[in-house]
Every structure is written in C-alpha cells, then in structure tokens.
C-alpha cells in the first residue's frame, strides 16, 4: 500500500524491481560455500556503470564488524561505484585478520570491475567470530556474472535466516529508485538493523543524499523490532549515479527534492516491513501507531516500546486480547503520558476500529469481541496520548517457540 506522501508525488511500483532496476546498475551472485554447510548464493556483487554519490548509516553497536569499518572509510568522501557482500560469515570480532580480509574483498571486486578499491562498499553477514574463507571468496568474486536481471540473485546472496529475498523499486517521473535488504533476526530500532542497499539513477549531491537517507531510515528501519538485538554488521547504503539526467538535487527547495525523499522513504519502509514480515519464527506483524504525542520523539518512543515488548509479542502470538500489556508498554517507554488522557484501539485491515480504552477508562466489550483482531496476520494498535499533534508508526513481530529453536541452533 502506498503512503499518502508517495501517492501525492506520483510514485509507481516497479514490478519485481530491486537494486538493478535503476539505469546503469547491474548485479549478480554465486554460491561460493562461505560456510561448509551452506548451499545458498552467498557472494553478491552490485556495480554502477558510472561513479555514484553515496551515503550510509551504520550499526551503533560497540562491537563493529570489519566490513563496516572499511565501508565507513570508503564512503567518507561521499562516493562509490560498487558493492561486494557475502552471507554465511559476518567477519565480526575477527581482529586484524578480519580487517585485512575486508580490504581484500574490496580489492577483489575492484580488480574485477576496473575500479579503485576505495570505490567499493564492503558488507558481510552471518556468524560472528569466524574468519572469512578467503580462497572461496576469491573464486566467488571471479565467478559472479553481472546483469540487469541480476537484482534478485543479489537479494538472495545476502540472505542468512531469511526465508525469502526482499527487494523493492519505484518510479517517479523519469527516475527509478530500488533496493534490496536482508534481515530476520537481531532486528532492533537502533540505526539500521539490517544490510540494505539502495540504488537510483537520480542526480543527487552527496550531502543532501546523506541527509535524506538518515531521515528515511529514521522512519523505517529505526521503527522495526524483532528481538531487541542490534547486529554488529548493520548498514544501509545508497548509491546515486545520476544517469537519468537532470539538474542535481542539492537542497530542499529543488523541485525534485520532495519526490525523491518520498520515493526513498517509501522503498525503505517497504523493505523494513518486509523484514518484520519474515521475522525468525514470526507468524504475525504488529503495527502500532501513536497519535496525540507532545513531540515526534515522544510518539516514536511509545510506538517502538509496544512492538518490542515481550509481553505484547507473546500475547499477539497466543491470540490473547490482553490489551493492558500495550498500555503498560506505553507507560514504560519513557514518553510523557497521562493515563487519564490516553485512549487505545484495535484496528483491522479494513480500518474498522474497536475502542478498548477511552481517556483512561476501559470500554465495555462483548466476550470474544477483541479476539478476531488478535487472530489477524497483522495486528494493529492505535494509541492516542491526547497531549499534542505528533504521530509515529512502528512495526514488530510476535515471539514464538520457533524463534527460540532457530537461535539456539544457529551455529550448530
């Protein structure tokens, strides 16, 4: 479903679109068996025919994977032209050897593509504390075949416990913006919570691109939660090669600034919600919209706390209409609230609402009236704090026995 902003800016979905949808981008992936038990595409490559302005946001974890360190250095000048990524091994907590291996990944991709290694973004995902099998990496990079149709393979090549590839693309005017993401566990709103790569043929100045990316991430990847864990390898990177032509976007007043921002936000939100829908062990998506907050940050705090609450997650999994857990989560969020002014509704897919709490007073409900809302594949809460005009939406997953099983066997 398109956001109101997206529809206003004339944004259209690109069927089966992804990182190679924008003009001048090609991609691909191969099976290099980065783990001995791994039978998946696991070395992925993305390339732009022209140099790109580029920007990234990165993990806030104090344990930072080697590829994140290298990518931050390579993007310091706001430019890049390619991405090399692998799954199966995170190359995190690997010391000096890990740093050398991340640098070599960039060098391998650069040699294949005829680039300076500093023009290459490096990313890894998988098991922490193991070294990259560099001989397999070397063969893998050499074997990757790039094509305009390779976006799906790229999206598959960065998957770990994901059950399906996640990609999205839109058109606005003559421009295209697409992306691919991975993520199913260790997902928490603390910067990026994923590996995500975005591409566009729009001409965008590096400083403005960085600002727009941070704003888009803030309302998308920073508003999802699966398990309250942030990974060591998280990054969201955008490349803009400008090959569709036109005047460079360098400030808010540019006529393309708002359409570009809406397209970027739409794709980021689409990809972020796809992560939650594919959460490890998940059976449902939880959406919480908070309105009536005194500030944007107050709304964000409340919405995020509801979707990260273990009590709420397990109630949703069990179809238990224990809405008091939602109210308690809002109260524990740190946002300013007054119980006597707070209201709570359940909302179904058609937009019908069931009021559970009105200005601090529980509302009469027939037996079983709320349960169908909890049985839906998407369980939606709307909270009105009654204190202002600000709003925010967050998305999370339920918590199941399967999540425990998957994560208790991840390396075995």
C-alpha positions as CSV (number, residue, x, y, z in Angstrom):
1,X,0.0,0.0,0.0
2,X,1.4,3.4,-0.9
3,X,1.8,6.1,1.7
4,X,-0.1,9.3,1.2
5,X,3.2,11.1,0.5
6,X,4.1,8.5,-2.1
7,X,0.7,8.9,-3.9
8,X,1.0,12.7,-3.8
9,X,4.4,12.6,-5.5
10,X,3.2,10.2,-8.3
11,X,5.3,7.3,-7.2
12,X,4.6,4.0,-9.0
13,X,5.8,0.5,-8.1
14,X,8.2,-1.3,-10.4
15,X,7.1,-5.0,-10.7
16,X,9.8,-7.3,-9.3
17,X,12.1,-4.3,-9.0
18,X,15.3,-4.2,-7.0
19,X,18.9,-3.0,-6.9
20,X,19.3,-3.3,-10.7
21,X,16.1,-1.5,-11.7
22,X,17.7,2.0,-11.9
23,X,19.5,2.9,-15.1
24,X,23.2,1.8,-15.2
25,X,23.1,-0.7,-12.4
26,X,23.9,-4.4,-12.8
27,X,24.1,-7.2,-10.2
28,X,24.7,-10.9,-9.6
29,X,25.6,-13.6,-7.0
30,X,27.1,-17.0,-6.8
31,X,27.3,-20.0,-4.5
32,X,30.8,-19.9,-3.0
33,X,30.1,-22.1,0.0
34,X,31.2,-19.5,2.5
35,X,30.1,-22.0,5.2
36,X,30.8,-25.7,4.7
37,X,27.1,-26.4,5.4
38,X,25.9,-23.5,3.2
39,X,24.2,-24.3,0.0
40,X,23.0,-20.8,-1.0
41,X,24.0,-17.9,-3.1
42,X,26.5,-16.2,-0.8
43,X,28.8,-13.8,-2.7
44,X,26.9,-10.9,-4.2
45,X,28.1,-8.0,-6.4
46,X,26.5,-4.7,-7.4
47,X,28.0,-2.3,-9.9
48,X,27.2,1.1,-11.5
49,X,28.3,1.9,-15.0
50,X,29.1,5.5,-13.7
51,X,30.6,6.8,-10.5
52,X,27.9,7.5,-7.8
53,X,27.4,9.9,-5.0
54,X,26.9,7.7,-1.9
55,X,25.9,7.7,1.7
56,X,25.5,5.2,4.5
57,X,24.3,4.7,8.0
58,X,25.8,2.1,10.3
59,X,25.4,0.0,13.4
60,X,25.5,1.7,16.8
61,X,26.8,-1.5,18.4
62,X,30.2,-1.1,20.1
63,X,31.3,-4.3,18.5
64,X,31.7,-3.2,14.9
65,X,32.4,-5.7,12.1
66,X,35.4,-5.2,9.9
67,X,33.4,-4.5,6.7
68,X,31.5,-1.7,8.5
69,X,34.8,-0.1,9.5
70,X,36.1,-0.3,5.9
71,X,32.9,0.9,4.3
72,X,32.8,3.9,6.5
73,X,36.3,4.9,5.4
74,X,35.4,4.3,1.7
75,X,32.3,6.4,1.9
76,X,33.9,9.3,3.8
77,X,34.2,11.2,0.5
78,X,30.6,10.6,-0.4
79,X,31.4,8.5,-3.5
80,X,31.3,4.8,-4.5
81,X,30.6,2.7,-7.6
82,X,30.2,-0.9,-6.4
83,X,29.1,-3.2,-3.5
84,X,30.7,-6.6,-2.6
85,X,28.7,-8.5,0.0
86,X,28.7,-12.0,1.4
87,X,26.5,-14.1,3.7
88,X,27.4,-17.0,5.9
89,X,30.2,-15.3,7.8
90,X,29.9,-11.8,9.5
91,X,33.7,-11.2,9.6
92,X,33.0,-9.6,13.0
93,X,35.1,-9.9,16.2
94,X,37.9,-11.1,13.9
95,X,40.7,-8.6,14.8
96,X,43.4,-7.5,12.4
97,X,42.9,-10.6,10.1
98,X,39.2,-9.6,9.7
99,X,40.3,-6.0,8.6
100,X,42.7,-7.4,6.1
101,X,40.1,-9.7,4.7
102,X,37.5,-6.9,4.3
103,X,40.1,-4.8,2.5
104,X,40.9,-7.8,0.2
105,X,37.2,-8.1,-0.6
106,X,37.2,-4.6,-1.9
107,X,40.4,-5.2,-3.8
108,X,38.9,-8.3,-5.4
109,X,35.8,-6.5,-6.5
110,X,37.8,-3.5,-7.7
111,X,40.1,-5.7,-9.8
112,X,37.2,-7.5,-11.5
113,X,35.4,-4.2,-12.3
114,X,38.4,-2.0,-13.1
115,X,37.9,0.3,-10.1
116,X,39.9,1.9,-7.3
117,X,39.2,-0.3,-4.2
118,X,38.1,2.8,-2.3
119,X,35.1,3.0,-4.6
120,X,33.8,-0.4,-3.3
121,X,31.4,-0.8,-0.4
122,X,32.1,-4.0,1.6
123,X,29.4,-5.9,3.6
124,X,29.2,-9.2,5.4
125,X,26.5,-11.1,7.4
126,X,26.4,-14.4,9.2
127,X,28.1,-16.0,12.1
128,X,30.2,-13.7,14.4
129,X,33.7,-14.7,15.4
130,X,34.7,-16.7,12.4
131,X,37.2,-15.8,9.7
132,X,36.2,-15.4,6.0
133,X,37.3,-18.3,3.8
134,X,39.2,-16.1,1.5
135,X,40.1,-18.7,-1.1
136,X,36.4,-19.3,-1.6
137,X,35.8,-15.6,-1.7
138,X,38.4,-15.2,-4.4
139,X,36.8,-17.8,-6.6
140,X,33.3,-16.5,-5.8
141,X,34.1,-12.9,-6.9
142,X,35.7,-14.1,-10.1
143,X,32.6,-16.3,-10.9
144,X,29.9,-13.6,-10.4
145,X,28.2,-12.7,-13.6
146,X,26.6,-9.2,-13.6
147,X,23.4,-8.4,-15.5
148,X,20.4,-6.0,-15.4
149,X,18.4,-9.1,-14.4
150,X,20.7,-9.9,-11.5
151,X,18.9,-7.9,-8.8
152,X,17.0,-11.0,-7.5
153,X,20.2,-13.0,-7.3
154,X,21.9,-10.2,-5.3
155,X,19.0,-10.1,-2.9
156,X,19.3,-13.9,-2.4
157,X,23.0,-13.7,-2.0
158,X,22.8,-11.5,1.2
159,X,20.2,-13.8,2.9
160,X,21.0,-15.7,6.1
161,X,18.0,-17.0,8.1
162,X,15.7,-15.1,5.7
163,X,13.1,-17.3,4.2
164,X,12.7,-15.1,1.1
165,X,14.5,-12.4,-0.8
166,X,13.4,-8.8,0.0
167,X,13.5,-6.2,-2.8
168,X,11.5,-3.1,-3.9
169,X,11.6,-0.4,-6.5
170,X,9.6,2.6,-7.6
171,X,9.5,5.1,-10.4
172,X,8.8,8.8,-10.0
173,X,8.8,10.7,-13.3
174,X,11.8,9.6,-15.4
175,X,13.7,8.4,-12.3
176,X,13.9,5.0,-10.6
177,X,14.9,4.0,-7.1
178,X,15.3,0.4,-5.9
179,X,16.8,-1.6,-3.2
180,X,17.3,-5.0,-1.6
181,X,17.6,-5.9,2.1
182,X,18.2,-8.8,4.4
183,X,17.2,-9.4,8.0
184,X,15.0,-11.7,10.0
185,X,16.7,-11.7,13.4
186,X,18.9,-9.4,15.5
187,X,16.5,-6.6,14.5
188,X,16.0,-3.6,16.8
189,X,15.5,0.1,16.2
190,X,19.0,1.4,16.8
191,X,20.2,2.9,13.4
192,X,19.7,0.4,10.7
193,X,19.3,-3.2,11.9
194,X,20.0,-4.8,8.6
195,X,22.1,-4.9,5.4
196,X,20.3,-2.7,2.9
197,X,21.5,-1.4,-0.5
198,X,19.6,1.2,-2.4
199,X,20.3,2.5,-5.9
200,X,18.9,5.3,-8.0
201,X,19.6,7.0,-11.4
202,X,18.6,10.4,-9.9
203,X,21.3,13.0,-9.7
204,X,21.8,13.9,-6.0
205,X,24.5,15.8,-4.2
206,X,26.3,13.7,-1.6
207,X,25.5,15.9,1.4
208,X,21.8,16.1,0.5
209,X,21.7,12.3,-0.2
210,X,23.2,11.6,3.3
211,X,20.6,13.8,4.9
212,X,17.7,12.2,3.0
213,X,19.0,8.7,3.8
214,X,19.1,9.4,7.6
215,X,15.6,10.8,7.5
216,X,14.3,7.9,5.6
217,X,16.0,5.3,7.9
218,X,14.7,7.1,10.9
219,X,11.0,6.4,10.0
220,X,11.6,3.0,8.5
221,X,14.5,0.7,9.7
222,X,14.6,2.6,13.0
223,X,11.0,1.8,13.6
224,X,11.1,-2.0,13.5
225,X,11.8,-4.7,16.1
226,X,12.0,-8.5,16.1
227,X,14.1,-9.3,19.2
228,X,15.6,-6.2,20.7
229,X,19.1,-7.0,19.4
230,X,21.2,-4.8,17.1
231,X,23.8,-6.6,14.9
232,X,27.5,-5.9,14.6
233,X,27.2,-5.6,10.8
234,X,24.3,-3.3,10.2
235,X,24.4,-0.8,7.3
236,X,22.1,1.0,4.9
237,X,23.9,2.3,1.8
238,X,22.5,4.3,-1.1
239,X,24.2,4.9,-4.5
240,X,23.0,7.6,-6.9
241,X,24.6,7.6,-10.4
242,X,22.5,10.4,-12.0
243,X,22.3,8.6,-15.3
244,X,18.7,9.5,-15.9
245,X,19.9,13.1,-16.3
246,X,18.6,16.4,-15.0
247,X,19.8,19.0,-12.5
248,X,21.5,17.7,-9.4
249,X,19.3,17.8,-6.2
250,X,21.2,19.7,-3.6
251,X,18.7,21.3,-1.3
252,X,15.1,21.1,-0.1
253,X,14.0,23.8,-2.5
254,X,14.8,21.8,-5.6
255,X,11.6,20.7,-7.4
256,X,12.7,17.0,-7.3
257,X,13.7,17.1,-3.6
258,X,10.3,16.1,-2.2
259,X,9.5,13.4,-4.8
260,X,13.0,11.9,-4.2
261,X,12.5,12.0,-0.5
262,X,9.1,10.3,-0.8
263,X,10.5,7.6,-3.1
264,X,13.4,6.9,-0.8
265,X,11.2,6.7,2.3
266,X,8.7,4.5,0.5
267,X,11.3,2.0,-0.6
268,X,12.9,2.0,2.9
269,X,9.6,1.5,4.6
270,X,8.6,-1.3,2.2
271,X,11.9,-3.1,2.8
272,X,11.7,-2.6,6.6
273,X,8.2,-4.0,6.8
274,X,9.4,-7.0,4.7
275,X,12.0,-7.8,7.3
276,X,9.3,-7.8,10.1
277,X,7.0,-10.0,8.0
278,X,9.9,-12.5,7.6
279,X,11.0,-12.4,11.2
280,X,12.6,-15.5,12.6
281,X,9.8,-17.8,13.9
282,X,7.3,-15.0,13.4
283,X,3.7,-15.6,12.5
284,X,2.3,-12.1,12.7
285,X,3.2,-8.4,12.1
286,X,2.4,-6.0,14.9
287,X,1.8,-2.4,13.8
288,X,1.5,0.4,16.4
289,X,0.6,3.9,15.5
290,X,0.8,6.5,18.3
291,X,-1.0,9.8,17.8
292,X,-1.5,12.8,20.0
293,X,2.0,12.9,21.3
294,X,3.7,16.1,22.6
295,X,6.7,15.7,20.2
296,X,7.8,13.4,17.4
297,X,10.3,11.7,19.7
298,X,7.6,11.0,22.3
299,X,5.5,9.3,19.7
300,X,8.5,7.3,18.5
301,X,9.4,6.1,22.0
302,X,5.8,4.9,22.7
303,X,5.3,3.1,19.3
304,X,8.7,1.4,19.4
305,X,8.2,0.2,23.0
306,X,4.9,-1.5,22.2
307,X,6.4,-3.5,19.3
308,X,9.5,-4.5,21.3
309,X,7.6,-5.6,24.4
310,X,7.9,-9.3,25.0
311,X,4.6,-9.2,26.8
312,X,2.9,-7.8,23.8
313,X,4.7,-10.1,21.4
314,X,3.7,-13.2,23.2
315,X,0.1,-12.0,23.7
316,X,-0.2,-11.5,20.0
317,X,1.3,-14.9,19.2
318,X,-1.2,-16.5,21.6
319,X,-4.2,-14.5,20.2
320,X,-4.7,-13.3,23.8
321,X,-6.5,-9.9,23.8
322,X,-4.6,-8.7,26.8
323,X,-4.6,-5.1,25.8
324,X,-3.3,-4.0,29.2
325,X,0.1,-5.0,28.1
326,X,0.0,-2.4,25.3
327,X,-0.9,0.3,27.8
328,X,1.9,-0.9,30.2
329,X,4.4,-0.8,27.3
330,X,3.5,2.8,26.5
331,X,3.8,3.7,30.2
332,X,7.3,2.1,30.3
333,X,8.5,3.8,27.1
334,X,9.8,6.9,28.8
335,X,7.4,9.1,26.8
336,X,5.3,11.8,28.5
337,X,1.8,10.4,29.0
338,X,-1.1,10.9,31.3
339,X,-3.2,7.8,31.9
340,X,-6.5,9.8,32.1
341,X,-5.9,11.2,28.6
342,X,-4.8,8.0,26.9
343,X,-7.0,6.0,24.6
344,X,-6.4,2.7,22.8
345,X,-8.0,1.0,19.8
346,X,-7.6,-2.2,17.8
347,X,-7.7,-1.6,14.0
348,X,-8.5,-4.3,11.4
349,X,-7.3,-4.5,7.8
350,X,-10.4,-2.6,6.6
351,X,-9.8,0.3,9.0
352,X,-12.6,-0.7,11.4
353,X,-11.7,0.3,15.0
354,X,-12.6,-1.3,18.3
355,X,-12.1,1.0,21.3
356,X,-10.5,-0.7,24.3
357,X,-9.7,2.3,26.4
358,X,-11.1,5.8,26.2
359,X,-9.3,8.6,28.1
360,X,-8.1,6.2,30.8
361,X,-11.4,4.3,31.1
362,X,-11.8,0.7,29.8
363,X,-14.7,0.3,27.4
364,X,-17.3,-2.4,27.6
365,X,-16.6,-5.4,25.3
366,X,-18.7,-8.4,24.5
367,X,-17.0,-11.7,25.2
368,X,-14.6,-12.6,22.4
369,X,-15.1,-9.3,20.6
370,X,-11.4,-8.4,20.6
371,X,-10.0,-11.8,19.8
372,X,-10.6,-11.7,16.0
373,X,-8.3,-8.6,15.8
374,X,-5.5,-10.7,17.5
375,X,-6.1,-13.6,15.1
376,X,-5.4,-11.5,12.0
377,X,-2.0,-11.8,10.3
378,X,-1.4,-8.1,11.0
379,X,-2.4,-6.9,14.5
380,X,-2.8,-3.1,14.6
381,X,-2.9,-0.9,17.6
382,X,-3.6,2.8,17.7
383,X,-2.8,4.8,20.8
384,X,-3.8,8.4,21.4
385,X,-1.9,10.1,24.1
386,X,-4.1,13.2,24.0
387,X,-1.2,15.6,24.5
388,X,-0.3,17.0,21.1
389,X,-0.3,16.6,17.4
390,X,2.6,14.3,16.7
391,X,2.5,10.8,15.4
392,X,4.7,7.8,14.7
393,X,4.3,4.2,13.5
394,X,6.4,1.2,14.4
395,X,6.3,-2.4,13.3
396,X,7.3,-5.6,15.1
397,X,6.8,-9.4,15.1
398,X,5.3,-11.8,17.5
399,X,7.6,-14.1,19.6
400,X,7.3,-17.8,19.2
401,X,8.9,-21.1,20.2
402,X,10.3,-21.3,16.7
403,X,12.4,-18.2,17.3
404,X,14.0,-19.9,20.3
405,X,14.6,-23.1,18.3
406,X,16.2,-21.2,15.4
407,X,18.5,-19.1,17.6
408,X,19.5,-22.0,19.9
409,X,20.8,-23.9,16.8
410,X,22.2,-21.0,14.7
411,X,25.9,-22.2,14.6
412,X,25.2,-26.0,15.0
